[in-house]
Amino acid sequence: FMLCILPLRASLLFIDQSITDFGFSTPTFLHYIPVLPVLWGLILLHTFFTAKSTGNLSTYPEIKNKSWSISLLALSSGTWIFYLAGYEILFRGILFTSSLDFMALVPSIALNACIYALVHVPKGARETFGALLYGTIICYFTYTTNGIWVALVSHITLALSNEWFSVYYQVKKGNLEIVT
């Protein structure tokens, strides 16, 4: 709500733009269809290998229950999706697209990626630098596809695969158990 609804409502009130100007337009990514499975596959491959690192397992999963059920995993996944929708609406939909009205593409991408990386500082250097790279790539896709949809699906893929692999590796290490 704080990341999405309030900023979106304020932006629509005070900036003379429509909701489609904030990345809610019909996606124009047909020419990216061959690239998107590769992007999402790389995200899955990355999280499969990095989720088992000690640094990652000290942070994820963020819910610190020792017992995980399918319903807890579903609840956590749903809240990730809701949270990331707001995140992408704010970062790529409002901040990035609005900055394009005032500056060229490269400075807009750099500004957005830097702010995005700064938000990740509390999660450590690895995630901060990853956010800088990821933010740059996803801003490019937001710009070239004229919408936030690739960013949203990619971010959800990243977060959910990291969470699910982290749960898997925590179970494998004996730190968590799956209950029915």
C-alpha positions, 0 to 999 in steps of 0.5 A: 500500500505504502509503496504502490497505492499512495505514490501512484495516487499522489502521482496521478493527482499532481502530475498530468499523466495517465496510468498508462504513462506509469508502465501500465500500457499494453506490453510491446514485448513481442520481439522479446519473446525469445529473450524472456525465457532466457532471462527468467532461466538465468534468474532461476539458475542464478538463484539455484546456485546462490540461494545455498550460500551462507550469506543468503541463508542467513537472510532467507527465507525472511519468515523465520519459522522452523516449520514450513507448510504448503500454506505458509509457503503459499502465504509467503509467496502471495505476500512477495507478489503483492509487495513486489507489485508495489515495488515495481509500480513505484520504482519502474512505473512511477520513478523511472518513467517520470524521470524520463520526462526530465532527463535522457534514458541513460541518466534515468536508468542510472538514477533509478538503478542507484536508488534501487541499489541504495534501498538494498544496502541493509541486505548487504553488499552482494544484494546491493551490487546485484540490485544495481546490475539488475535495476539497470537491466530491468529499466532497459526492459521497462523502457523498450517494452513500454511497460512494467510487466517484464520487470514485475514478472522478472522480480517475482521470479527472482524473489520466489525462486530465491525463497523456495530454494532457500527453504529447500537448502534450509531443510537440507541443512536441517534448519527447517522442516516441512510439515503437512 
